[in-house]
Amino acid sequence: MTAIRLALLELRSFRGPLRRWVPLLLCLIPLLYGAMYLWANWDPYGKTHRIPVAVVDQDRPADTRQGLRVDAGAQLVQQLKASRDFDWKFVDATEARAGLEHGRYYFTVHIPADFSARLATGPDQQPLQAAIHIELNDANNYIAGVMTEVVQSKLQDQVNSAAHEAYVRGIYGQLGDVRAKLGTAADGAQALVNATTIAQQGSSAAADATATLHTGSAQLADGAEQISQAAAQVDKATAALDKAAAQQLPTAADALVNAASLTAQGLDAVHDGTGQVKRGTAAAVTDLGRLADAHPELRNDPLFQLALRDATTVDDTAGQIDSRATTAAGNAHKTLQQATDIRASTAALQQQIRDARTPLALIDSGAQRVAAGADTVTAGLATLQQGSGTLRTAADQAHDGATKLADLIGNGKAQIPELSNDQLAEASQVLGTPVRIDRSNLHPAGVYGRGLAPFFFGIALWVFGLFAYLLLRPVNRRALADRTRSTTIAVAGWLPGAALGVIGALVLYGVVDLTLGLHPLRPLQTVALLAVGAGAFVAVDHCLRTAFGAVGDVLSLVLLILQLTASGGLYPMQTTPAFFQAIHPLLPMTYLVDGLRVTISGGLTSHLLRDIATLAGFGLAFLTITTLTVRRQRSWTVARLHPDIEL
């Protein structure tokens, strides 16, 4: 007899009005467990807007030191109304407390009165931290409290955004004041640059003028020294002149008068003599003329002509000498008169010479003082020239420093943005949430139920195997008593459960896909993996039931409990104790969960092939163990004829 025929005989054994529905009931077990649970928990976080939550806003607006209005409580309330994460109920503190105690609200959000006031201190030297209080009541529902972690994170982000926006507005307000003050400082620095430029030019001109003045003062000192020396020489000469005037001037004046008198007398005598000569030569010329008139022949005589010419020349010369003698005699008399006048004025001249010595002495003394003062001025101007050089260096350094200061202030002012109100609002929003986290997923599962479907599919199929052999016989005892091969008996006992399990898996998949929207990325591979998984799980339960009877159902239940934690269907295995991590790769549900994640959400095909092969290996291994168990059970004992537990 073949294994298929034995399997069909097992299914035909369900006869009667009620027993005929047993196979159908077995097929619906995965659906009742898996689909119902997934339906109830398909997208719990997508329906949080139905959960009533009380919000108490006691906040009062506040102003920053810069005069900016902060009304963070109202802003937060607006954000909550727009978010619709929960069914927000905006009530007072009394109603919120009573509603939380009586279960009308699952938790409350309390915004204190100093919420905005504390946020307004953000730009201050010692800012205060604002707080929002969330109050729970686990007596109403513990999971609702867990969900508050989601809203708490969102509230934290919203509050931080509002706080950062208030901080940024305050900081930009301060930066605006700083920018205005830097503008004033920049103007002052530029004025200082201009002033130092003028000082630089003035110090340069002063240095040049001081150098010129120093040169001039040195020349003045030399000139004063020369004047002093010349005045001394003039004073010495004047003294000698005064002495000479006192001793020799009267005698000289008398001698001059006598000489002038003698000269006048001599010139008078010369004049008289020249007059006589003139008269004599004139008489000689006249006589020669008469002689020529008397003796005409003499006119042709060369000697007579020569004598006549000489006489005429002498007469002309005598006339000239006489004229000059007359002039000289007149001049001599004038000189005599002047000499007489000089002799008369020698006393006055002598007194004038004496009078001239006093100012000359004063000039000499003043020139010496001027020379000494000029030397002092020269020394002072040398020091002044050195100081003006130092002043010029200091002016250059001051100009360089002022220029650097102006550039530094100008650069600092340029680095502080000047924002309009719209730009300030935009900047505060950006800096309120300066970082946007872009989240991507290689193989997104989507909603909560779709992500957990592999885990609950595995549980549903395992529960099916557990229930299947409460209603199906693991071994056909008639076949066990005849000569049917042990392998055929084992496979025949496994096939009804495996077939019903595959049908149940297909029903589960179809209902979840059509009603809840499972929509796996690889539908055919999902169906194939569910079929292999159902066969493998049934093989394990069949083996335990065959080997241990009713105790095998207990062992199957224990394996289910272990696989709930160790299969990695809920939490990452790294978060579980070491024991569960150790048995994780030894459990069949591990590979069904992993493979369904690949077929539903996506992943590596190599993992899927490994999972299918491992599940098939589990099925073959436990069928082999079942075959060995059947072979052993062909030896009947009293304990087998009268078992302690029979279901």
Residue, then its C-alpha position, 0 to 999 in steps of 0.5 A: m500500500t502506498a503512502i498516498r493511499l494510506a493518507l487518503l484513507e486517514l482523511r476518509s475516516f472523518r465521516g459523520p455530520l460533524r467529523r467531516w468538518v474537521p479537515l476544514l477546521l484544521c485548514l482554518i486554524p492558521l487563518l484564525y490565529g495568524a490573520m485575526y492577530l495581524w488584522a487586529n495589529w496590522d497598523p496600530y501606530g496608524k490609528t493613534h489619532r483615535i486615542p484621546v489625550a488631554v493637553v493642558d496649556q497654562d503657558r503665558p507669553a514672554d519677551t526676550r531681552q531684545g524685545l522679541r515676543v515668545d509664545a511657545g505654548a500657543q505655537l506648540v498647541q497649533q503644532l499638536k492640532a496640525s499633527r493629529d498624532f492623537d485625539w488631542k483634547f485641550v482641557d484644564a488641569t482639573e478635567a485632565r486629572a479626572g479624565l486620566e484617573h477614570g480612563r477617559y484619557y490615556f495620558t496627559v500633556h501639561i505645558p507649564a506657565d513658565f514655558s515661554a518665559r524659560l525659552a525666552t532666556g535662550p540668548d541670555q548668559q544663563p538660559l533656563q531649560a523649559a519642560i513639558h510634563i507627560e503623565l501616564n496611567d498604566a492601569n488604563n493601558y500599558i501599551a498606550g504608555v509605550m506609544t507615548e514614546v513616539v509622541q514624546s519624541k515628536l513633542q521633543d522635536q517640536v519643542n526644540s524647534a520652537a526653542h531654537e527658533a526663539y534662541v535664533r531670533g534672540i541671537y540674531g537680534q543681538l547680532g543686529d545690535v552688534r552689527a550696528k555697534l560695529g558699524t559705529a566702530a567702523d565709522g570711528a575706525q575710519a575717522l581714526v584712519n583719516a586722523t592718523t593719515i593727517a597726523q602722518q602727513g603733519s608729522s612728516a611735514a613737521a619732521d621736514a620743517t624741523a630739519t630745515l629749521h635745524t639747518g637754518s638755526a645752525q646757519l643763524a648761529d654761524g651768522a650770529e658768531q660772525i656778526s659778533q666777531a665783526a661787531a668786536q672788530v668794528d668796536k675795536a676799529t671805532a676805539a682806534l678811530d676815537k683815539a686817532a680822532a682825539q690825538q691826530l684829527p685836530t693836527a691833521a685838520d690844521a695841516l689840511v687847512n695849511a696845505a689847502s691854503l698853500t695850495a690855493q696860494g701856489l695855484d694863484a701864483v700859477h694862474d698869474g704865471t700862466g696869464q703872463v705866459k698866455r699874454g706873452t705867447a699871444a704877443a709873440v703870435t701877433d708879432l709874427g703875424r705882423l712880421a709876415d705882413a711886413h715881409p710877405e716872402l716869409r710866409n713861404d719860408p719853412l722855418f718861418q711857417l714852423a715858428l708860426r705854427d709852434a707859436t700858435t700851438v704854444d699860445d693854444t696850450a698856454g690858453q688851455i693851461d691858463s684855463r685849467a690853472t684858473t679852474a684849479a685855483g678855484n678848486a683850491h680855494k674851495t678845498l681850502q674852505q672845506a678844509t677850514d670847515i673840516r677843521a671846524s667840524t672835527a670836534a663834532l666828528q670826534q663826539q659822533i665817533r664816541d657816540a657810535r661806540t656805545p651802540l656798537a658795544l651793544i651790538d657786540s654784546g647782543a651778537q654774542r648773546v644771539a650766538a649763544g642763544a642760536d647754539t642753544v636753539t640749534a641743540g634744542l632743534a636737534t632734539l626736536q628733530q629727533g623727537s619729530g622723527t620718533l613722532r613720525t614713526a609713531a604716527d606711521q605705527a598709529h596709522d597702520g594700527a588704525t588701518k588694521l583696526a578699520d579692516l578688522i572691524g569692517n570684516g567683522k561687520a561684513q561677516i554679520p548678516e543683515l537680515s530683513n524680517d522675512q529673512l530672519a523668520e526663514a533663518s530662525q526656522v532653518l536654524g530651529t531645525p538645522v538638520r533634516i534626517d533623510r531616512s531610507n530603507l533598502h527593503p521597507a516593510g511599511v506598516y507594523g503588520r506587514g513587518l510582523a507577518p513573517f513571524f505570525f505566519g510562522i506561529a500560525l503554521w506551528v500552531f496548526g501542526l500542534f492542533a493537527y495531530l490532536l485530530l489526525r492519527p500520526v500512524n495508521r496502526r493497521a499499516l503498522a501491524d502488517r508488512t507496509r514499509s516503515t517509510t511508507i507508514a511515516v510518510a502516510g502519517w505526515l501527508p494528511g497534516a502536510a496537505l492540510g497545512v499547505i492549504g491552511a497556509l494558502v488560505l492564510y496568505g490569500v486572506v491577508d493579501l486580499t483583505l489587509g494588503l500584504h502584497p509581497l514583492r515575490p508572491l510565488q516564492t512566498v507561496a512556495l516558502l509557506a508550503v515548504g514551511a508548513g510541511a517542515f513544521v508538520a514533520v516536526d509535530h508529527c515526529l514528536r507526536t509519533a515518538f512521545g504521544a501526548v507528551g509530544d504535544v507538550l514538547s511541541l508547545v515548548l518549542l513554540i515558546l522557545q521560537l517566539t523569542a529565539s526565532g528573531g521575529l520580534y527583536p534583533m537577536q543581539t538584544t536577547p540573552a545568550f541562550f536564545q542566541a545560541i539556539h537561534p540557528l537550530l530552530p526551523m521557525t528561524y528560517l521561515v521568518d527570515g525567508l518570508r522577510v525576503t519574499i515579502s519586503g525584499g532581500l538577498t535571493s541567496h538567503l531565500l534559497r538557504d532558508i528553503a533548503t534548511l526547512a526542507g532539510f528539517g522536514l526530511a530529517f524529522l521524517t527520517i526520525t519518524t521512520l525510525t520511530v515507526r520501525r521501533q514501534r512495530s515491537w508491541t509492549v504492554a505499555r503501548l497497549h495500555p498507555d498512561i495518557e491517551l488523547 
